[in-house]
Amino acid sequence: MNAVSLGPLVLAADRFAVVLGLFVFMIVTGIISRRVDPRFNAWSWWAFLGGLAAARLGHVLLHLQSFQAEPLRVFALWQGGFYWPTGAAAVAVSLFLVLTGARQRLWALLPLALAVIVWNTSWQLTGGTRPLAVPERAFETLAGASYRLGERDGVPRVVNLWATWCPPCRREMPMMAELAADTESVAFVFANQGEGKQAVRRYLASAGLSLETILIDPFSELSRFYGAPGLPATLFIDAEGILRHAHLGEISREVLQSNIDRLATR
């Protein structure tokens, strides 16, 4: 799965690439600040914070209707959701606001270029999703029926790997349940990892949730099969039973909906 494990810390590959690029940017600007001009220290923070805020604002404006219903989600940066063209514009503006000389602006191209190179290289090496076929074995549902992910019924599937003890799983579950109830183009499957029926029933009752298809996977076979190093993980499987995209960690409504739309039009 497109994720990077650093000891107990697990990051999705796209977020790891961004963090690594930002780390390189801050290190290089710190060196330039000491050896060329101390104003680079102030500029690096203006560029970093301003670019981050602008990228998030751009994403919010693009999906304004979604955020109007849940305005506090604007601050849920851990879900992802950044529009990088607005972030890049903010970085460009900071060049002229903080660095007033042409020489300083030329020096600024070095950390920016290195950050982009490191980000792109890291993403190319760690990103991407292997097009795995679903496992052929059947899983038991919470209702006691037998369910095969590989049934050739021509319907794409969104498979959420989750557990009741997982805080981000619990945070995203009401939103996913709402989308599952309102979406007809794909089938949602909620595959509980490592727990039994009683734990799942207690959680659903306490959360007031109703989910149509819940698989019980007490030995976390699906997590091992797809190489998910943590929970939650959301798998987007096409109508032929092939994994097309995997998202590790809590997923936002916008990212989930955009992947559903891509899956439904394949």
Buried (B, 14 or more C-beta within 10 A) or exposed (E): BBBBEEEEEBBBBBBBBBBBBBEBBBBBBBEBBEEBBEBBBBBBEBBBEBBBBBBBBBBBEBBEEBBEEEEEBEEBEEBBBBBBEBBBBBBEBBBEEBBEEEEBBEBBEBBBEBBBEBBEEBBEEBBEBEEBEBBEEBBBBBEEEEBBBBEEEEBBBBBBBBBBEBEBBBBBBEBBBEBBEEBEEBBBBBBBBBBEBEBBEEBBEEEEBEBEBBBBBEEBBBBEBBBBEBBBBBBBBBBBBBBBBBBBBBBBBBBBBEBBEBBBEE
